[in-house]
Amino acid sequence: MYHPYFRGKQFELITIRETAGLMAKARFTPIIEPVKEALNGLDRALTAICEASGTAIMIVNPGHGEHSENGDGITDFLNESFVDGNIQAGILLKNDMSVDDAVNLFDLHQTHKPVFIHAGFNDPKGLANKLESESIFTDHVFEEKACGKLYRRHFNDRNRVLLRDGFVRRRNADHPFSEPFSDLHLTYEEEGMNGFGDYLIVGDEYSEGGGPAYAVAIYLTYIDPKQDEMMYIYHFLSTSNNTPTDPAGKFGQALNSLITKLDSGTSMLFEGEAIQEFRELHTKQHFPGLGYVKKLSMKHHIETLADFLG
């Protein structure tokens, strides 16, 4: 049903490990695009999924990061370490690929039940005809920005998932306090889909890392029952944003804003493990680092959807 899309950075992989049991129970299937050459963290994340009897899709030809030029190491890793069926091979269909490229990758990974992830591919009709002629049956995931309805209808007779990026990228200081995030958890069936996905609170745009932030933000999603259960996102911001110094102090300001909203009783935030940890950080006046804060926000997003869909 739900497919959160992760890129294999450190705190994203830790998020997967920490939520593996919850995702397995909720029947969520994360999609993971490895972007770091070292695969130790990925190994631990996938092992946690398997130990929880969950499933995941691992992209074998990433479009970003240190494996984007050659995914052979990922294929070898998959074949050597995960052969029990819990981990599927994801084939990223990019704009520089041909139908033959796609089918060749499918054939190479048949033992891992390949899934096609459409991300800018230019010949959907040709691929659909090829798959039909060779009796290849597989699931399809569509990046919404790259795949319109005309594109997607070539694969109407297959299991289909729609990926939507609900995060609006702008300078932290320019974020509104709250804004709409997505309705896809409610409307994916009306879109003719069997499931849906998103890029959590990170967004689809990939970067290796930025410079020091002038404003620190805590991103948390929530479902508003007064708005037909639409999902929104809060941006809890620091208040002293004129220089890129003192990230710990700025986190404290953003955290104070979050706790004030929680204590008002009007936040509509699901209070799971992630929110409890934010409360503990506030009590201790501790700054764990911005990567850790992002991990808590991703964890909260998964907890929120698991609670709603459960």
C-alpha positions in Angstrom: 0.0 0.0 0.0 2.4 2.7 1.2 5.9 3.0 -0.2 8.2 5.6 1.5 11.1 6.4 -0.8 14.5 6.7 0.9 17.9 7.6 -0.4 20.5 5.6 1.4 22.1 8.3 3.6 23.1 7.5 7.1 20.0 8.8 9.0 17.6 7.5 6.4 19.0 4.0 6.8 18.8 4.4 10.6 15.1 5.5 10.2 14.5 2.3 8.2 16.1 0.2 10.9 14.2 1.8 13.7 10.8 1.5 12.0 11.3 -1.9 10.3 9.0 -3.7 12.7 6.3 -1.0 12.4 6.5 -0.9 8.6 6.3 -4.7 8.4 3.2 -4.8 10.7 1.6 -2.0 8.6 2.6 -3.8 5.4 4.6 -0.8 4.2 7.2 -1.5 1.5 10.1 1.1 1.5 11.9 1.9 -1.7 15.6 2.4 -1.1 18.0 4.1 -3.6 21.6 3.5 -2.4 23.7 6.6 -2.8 26.8 5.8 -0.7 29.6 3.5 -1.9 29.8 1.7 1.5 27.0 -0.7 1.9 27.3 -1.6 5.6 24.5 0.7 6.7 22.3 -0.6 3.9 23.0 -4.1 4.9 21.9 -3.4 8.5 18.7 -1.7 7.3 17.7 -4.5 5.0 18.6 -7.1 7.6 16.3 -5.4 10.1 13.5 -5.5 7.5 14.0 -9.2 6.8 14.2 -10.0 10.6 10.8 -8.2 11.0 9.4 -10.3 8.1 8.9 -7.1 6.1 9.6 -6.3 2.4 11.6 -3.6 0.6 12.5 -2.6 -2.9 16.2 -1.8 -3.4 17.1 0.1 -6.6 20.0 -1.6 -8.4 20.8 1.2 -10.8 20.6 4.4 -8.8 20.2 7.8 -10.5 22.1 9.6 -7.8 25.2 9.2 -5.6 28.2 7.0 -5.8 26.6 4.1 -7.6 25.0 6.1 -10.3 27.6 5.3 -12.9 27.7 1.6 -12.2 25.4 -0.5 -10.1 27.3 -3.8 -10.4 28.3 -3.6 -6.8 24.7 -3.3 -5.7 23.7 -6.3 -7.8 26.5 -8.4 -6.3 25.5 -7.3 -2.8 21.9 -8.2 -3.4 22.8 -11.7 -4.8 25.2 -12.4 -2.0 23.3 -11.2 1.0 19.5 -11.2 0.3 18.1 -14.2 -1.5 15.1 -15.1 0.7 12.6 -13.1 -1.3 11.9 -10.2 1.1 14.1 -7.7 -0.9 13.0 -7.0 -4.5 15.2 -5.4 -7.1 14.0 -1.9 -8.2 14.9 -0.9 -11.8 15.0 2.9 -12.2 13.7 3.8 -15.7 15.6 6.9 -16.5 15.5 9.2 -19.6 18.7 7.8 -21.1 17.5 4.2 -21.1 16.1 2.2 -24.0 13.5 -0.6 -23.9 16.2 -3.2 -24.3 18.2 -1.6 -21.4 15.1 -2.0 -19.2 14.4 -5.6 -20.2 18.1 -6.6 -19.8 18.1 -5.3 -16.2 14.9 -7.1 -15.6 16.4 -10.4 -16.9 19.5 -9.9 -14.8 17.5 -9.6 -11.6 14.7 -12.0 -12.1 15.4 -13.9 -8.9 14.6 -10.8 -7.0 11.1 -10.1 -8.4 12.0 -6.8 -10.2 9.8 -3.7 -10.0 10.0 -1.0 -12.6 10.3 2.6 -11.2 9.4 5.1 -13.9 11.5 8.2 -13.5 11.8 10.0 -16.8 11.7 7.1 -19.2 10.7 8.2 -22.7 9.1 5.1 -24.4 6.3 3.7 -22.2 4.3 2.3 -25.2 7.4 0.5 -26.5 8.1 -1.0 -23.1 4.5 -2.0 -22.5 4.5 -3.8 -25.9 7.8 -5.5 -25.1 6.6 -6.7 -21.7 3.4 -8.1 -23.2 5.2 -9.8 -26.1 7.6 -11.5 -23.7 4.9 -12.3 -21.1 6.8 -10.2 -18.4 4.5 -9.4 -15.5 5.8 -7.1 -12.9 4.8 -4.1 -10.7 5.2 -0.5 -11.6 6.0 2.6 -9.5 5.5 6.0 -11.1 7.2 9.3 -10.1 4.2 11.6 -10.5 6.2 14.5 -11.9 7.7 12.3 -14.6 4.6 10.2 -15.5 1.3 11.7 -16.5 -2.0 9.8 -16.9 -1.3 9.1 -20.6 2.0 7.6 -19.7 0.6 5.5 -16.8 -2.3 4.1 -18.8 0.1 1.9 -20.9 0.4 -0.2 -17.7 -3.2 -0.2 -16.6 -3.4 -4.0 -16.2 -0.5 -4.2 -13.7 -0.1 -3.4 -10.0 0.7 0.3 -9.9 2.0 2.7 -7.3 2.1 6.5 -7.5 4.9 8.5 -5.9 4.2 12.1 -5.0 6.6 14.7 -3.6 4.6 16.6 -1.1 7.5 18.7 0.2 7.8 22.2 -1.1 11.5 23.1 -1.2 12.4 26.7 -0.3 14.7 28.5 2.2 13.8 27.3 5.7 13.1 30.9 6.8 10.5 31.2 4.0 8.4 28.3 5.1 4.9 29.0 6.3 3.9 27.6 9.7 1.7 25.0 8.1 0.7 24.0 4.5 -0.9 21.1 2.6 1.3 18.1 2.1 -0.7 15.4 0.3 -4.1 13.7 -0.1 -2.7 10.7 -1.8 -3.3 8.4 1.2 -7.0 9.1 0.6 -7.2 9.3 -3.2 -4.7 6.8 -4.7 -7.4 4.4 -5.6 -9.3 7.2 -7.4 -6.0 7.7 -9.4 -6.3 4.0 -10.5 -3.4 3.0 -8.2 -2.9 0.0 -6.0 -0.7 2.0 -3.6 1.0 5.3 -3.1 4.3 6.7 -1.9 6.2 9.8 -1.1 9.7 11.1 -0.2 8.7 11.6 3.4 9.6 15.1 4.7 12.9 15.2 2.7 11.5 15.7 -0.8 12.7 14.3 -4.1 15.5 16.8 -4.8 18.8 15.1 -4.1 21.9 16.9 -2.6 25.0 15.5 -1.0 24.7 18.1 1.8 24.4 21.9 2.2 26.2 24.5 4.1 25.2 25.8 7.6 21.6 26.8 7.8 20.6 30.3 8.7 17.2 29.0 10.0 16.7 25.6 11.6 13.4 23.9 10.9 11.6 20.8 12.3 9.2 19.3 9.8 6.3 17.3 11.1 3.3 16.0 9.1 -0.2 15.6 10.5 -3.7 14.6 9.4 -6.4 17.2 9.8 -9.9 15.6 10.5 -11.5 19.0 9.9 -10.1 19.0 6.3 -11.4 15.6 5.1 -8.3 14.0 6.7 -5.9 15.8 4.3 -2.2 15.6 5.3 -0.5 18.8 6.2 3.1 19.7 7.3 4.2 22.0 10.1 7.5 23.9 9.8 8.6 24.8 13.3 11.3 27.4 12.8 14.0 29.1 14.8 13.6 32.8 15.4 17.1 34.2 15.2 18.0 33.6 11.6 20.4 36.4 10.6 23.6 34.3 10.7 24.6 30.6 10.1 25.9 30.3 13.7 24.6 28.5 16.8 22.6 25.6 15.3 22.0 24.2 18.8 20.4 27.4 20.0 18.3 27.6 16.8 17.2 24.0 17.3 16.1 25.0 20.8 14.0 27.8 19.4 12.3 25.5 16.9 11.8 22.9 19.5 10.2 25.4 21.9 7.7 26.2 19.1 6.9 22.5 18.6 6.4 21.9 22.3 4.2 25.0 22.7 2.0 23.7 19.9 1.9 20.2 21.3 0.9 21.5 24.8 -1.8 23.7 23.3 -3.8 20.5 22.5 -4.5 21.7 19.0 -1.5 20.3 17.1 -3.3 17.2 15.7 0.2 15.6 15.7 0.3 11.8 16.3 2.1 11.4 19.5 4.2 8.3 18.9 7.8 7.4 19.8 9.3 10.3 17.7 7.2 13.0 19.4 8.1 11.5 22.8 11.7 11.8 21.9 11.2 15.4 20.9 9.7 16.0 24.3 12.7 14.3 26.0 15.1 16.5 24.0 13.2 19.6 25.2 13.3 18.4 28.8 17.1 17.8 28.6 17.7 20.9 26.5 19.8 18.6 24.3 20.8 19.2 20.6 21.5 15.8 18.9 22.5 17.2 15.5 20.4 18.1 12.5 20.7 14.7 10.9 19.2 13.1 14.0 16.4 15.7 14.0 15.6 14.8 10.4 15.5 11.1 11.4 12.9 11.8 14.1 10.8 13.7 11.6 10.9 10.8 9.1 10.1 8.3 11.8 7.1 10.5 12.9 5.8 10.6 9.3 5.9 6.8 9.1 4.2 6.5 12.5 1.5 8.9 11.5 0.6 7.0 8.3 0.8 3.6 10.1 -1.6 4.9 12.7 -4.0 6.4 10.2 -4.0 3.5 7.7 -4.1 0.9 10.5 
